[in-house]
Amino acid sequence: MDFLTTQEIATKWNITSRRVSKLCKEGRIIGAELKGNTWLIPITAEKPTELKRGPKKIVK
């Protein structure tokens, strides 16, 4: 299986490498492995859908 780094995936998905690292840490990228301090992500991994936060509720 071939792997890409967070920087390579960030370029592919058009997001920051920091965001990719956070998604890996949260377990939202299937197959991602931490080797030392580098995340290795399978080439076949798909970008997870973003969890949208709803509108802010005003507390009175």
C-alpha positions in Angstrom: 0.0 0.0 0.0 1.3 3.5 -0.9 1.1 6.3 1.5 1.2 10.1 1.4 2.3 12.7 4.0 0.0 15.3 5.5 1.5 18.0 3.3 0.8 15.9 0.1 -2.7 15.1 1.2 -3.3 18.8 2.1 -2.3 19.8 -1.4 -4.5 17.1 -2.9 -7.6 18.1 -0.8 -6.9 21.9 -0.8 -6.7 22.2 3.0 -3.9 22.9 5.4 -1.5 20.3 6.6 -2.4 21.2 10.2 -6.1 20.4 9.4 -5.0 17.0 7.9 -3.0 16.2 11.1 -6.0 17.1 13.2 -8.3 14.9 11.2 -5.8 12.0 11.6 -5.5 12.6 15.3 -9.3 12.5 15.6 -9.4 9.2 13.7 -11.5 10.6 10.9 -9.1 9.5 8.1 -9.4 5.7 7.7 -6.1 3.9 7.4 -3.9 6.8 8.7 -0.9 5.6 10.7 1.5 7.6 12.9 5.1 6.7 12.3 7.3 8.7 14.7 5.9 12.1 14.4 4.7 11.8 10.8 1.2 10.8 9.7 1.1 8.4 6.8 -2.1 8.4 4.9 -3.2 5.8 2.2 -3.4 7.2 -1.3 -6.9 5.8 -1.5 -8.1 7.7 1.6 -11.1 10.0 1.0 -11.5 13.5 2.5 -13.9 13.2 5.5 -17.1 15.3 5.3 -16.9 18.4 7.5 -19.1 18.4 10.6 -21.1 21.6 10.3 -21.9 23.5 13.5 -25.3 24.9 13.5 -26.2 28.5 14.1 -25.2 29.9 17.4 -28.0 30.0 20.0 -28.6 33.2 21.8 -29.1 32.7 25.5 -31.3 35.3 27.2 
